[in-house]
Amino acid sequence: MGEKPNLKKSVTKVIPFAQNGDYFYQKGIRAYRKRDLYKARKWLQRAEDLKPSDASIMCQLAIVLTELGDYQRSNELLMDIVENLEPEMHDCHYFLANNYAYLGLFQESRKHAEEYLTVEPDGEFVEDTEDLMDLLSIETDEPEDYVFGQDHLIVMQEQARNLLEKGQLDEALELLEEIIEEYPQFWSAYNNLALAYFYKGNLTEARDVLEDVLDKNPGNLHALCNLLVFYHYENNLDEMKVLAARLEKVTPILVEHRYKLGATFGLIGRHDLAYKWLRSLQRNGFQGDGTFFFWLANAAYHTERYQVAEQAWAKVLEMNPEKAGTEPWKQKDEVNLELEEAEQLFKIFTLSFSKKTTIKNVLDQPYASSSVRDFAMAALLKKKDVPLSITNGYEIASLLKLHSTDQALKEWFILFARAQKEAVSFTNASAWASAFDYVWSKNNGYRAKQKELAEQYNVSVSTLRKYAKKVEDLMDTTP
């Protein structure tokens, strides 16, 4: 006889595992205790997404953001707690007092410090708060009305900057106009006003604001840098060359100005000058953010400082792990490059129909090609001075969005990206749209009747057939 079978049953132990808000909160706390602040922020933000009204999670995230230097976002969370979620969480006033002190808003800092001492006379942070009050009494030797005015101005400016970052452009414009009316020589508000107009696509108004600044405050570096960026996006090469040559001769003293100059040169492709200013800041101990290290890595790579580029990119990934795979030196073959272009084109096209579009974020991203940048300028900023093929391509996509499928629309952008290298103008958008819809439907097993599609796109059947041949010829050139 053979061996007796082993009748002992194996038992699999099932461990319930739920990645809920509390789970990520605990992970964030553990990372914070290990002083891994970037991981702590990542896990706590995940916890906040899952439990957006949990005051404990928000408070801990605010503490981490403070240590990372993001005082504005930290304050937003803390104010949400004390105003809406958990007014009895009085420790938030101590954290707010510290944040405002770091920002130089001493009047705001004193207000929250006094509030904490009033509501928590025996609280955990009483001694620290009293020390802070002593420091504030030294720092604020100006008359109280003067200090309050300065605090009020900076708070308004931070609110306006935050609105710009979120793409709430109409609200930002209204607030910036109010700031300028109250403080007519506060040039930072003018520069942000110009950016707000630019993001809305009002390029003439944007330039007018900058020219007003430069007329009243000649040499304003932020205004000059913003103007250079505007010329770059408009592809105004002559004006860009003249202004870039002027800025090459500038030697700023302030850290803020060196950073602005370096990032601006990086954006327009002057990597030598971008590296000069950004690297000098790093050597002098400047603790930059993810954007700073992105531009430093980009400039270092394009000037063949590969070790510096890799070190800077490691910092980018430490702060923004989702950037993995987007290194400036990552090579792409022709097929992958066209697919990336098509993906960006489709994203831009979709955003052009959204009222929640944050145009700033779209404009700040590195584009796969100049054609994609031109498409963004036309679709999002309604810029007229772009190649005809760009505006026609957008019109064809709009017709496909109306009459065809999402998948057909996505694949149109693959063909469109390829066609930009073939100098195809795409005149007669209705003919191209109907022909592409017909060829795509036929190739993908859908019922495709020429007569029906011709009527749908308001073209003749003979025109559809003629352009279908053009579509097929173009497809045959696609690698």
Buried (B, 14 or more C-beta within 10 A) or exposed (E): EEEEEEEEEEEEEEEEEEEEBBBBBEBBBEBBEEEBBBBBBBBBBBBBEBBEEBBBBBBBBBBBBBEBEBBBBBBBBBBBBBEEBBEEBBBBBBBBBBBBBEBEBBBBBBBBBBBBBEEBEEBEBBEBBEEBBEEBEEBBEEEEEEBBBBBBBBBBBBBBBBBBBBBBBEBBBEBBBEBBEEBEEBBBBBBBBBBBBBBBBBBEBBBEBBEBBBEEEEEBBBBBBBBBBBBBBBBBEEBBEEBBEEBEEBEBEEEEBBBBBBBBBBBBEBBEBBBBBBBEBBEEEEEBBBBBBBBBBBBBBBBEBEEBBBBBBEBBBBBBEEBEEBBBEEEEEEEEBBBBBBBBBBBBBBBBEEEEBBBBEBBEBEBBBEBBBBBBBBBBBEBEEBBEBBBBBBBBBBBBBEBBBEEBBBBBBBBBBBBBEEEBEBEBBBBBBBBBBBBBBBEEEEEBEBEEBBBBBEBBBEBBEBBBEBBEEBBEEEE
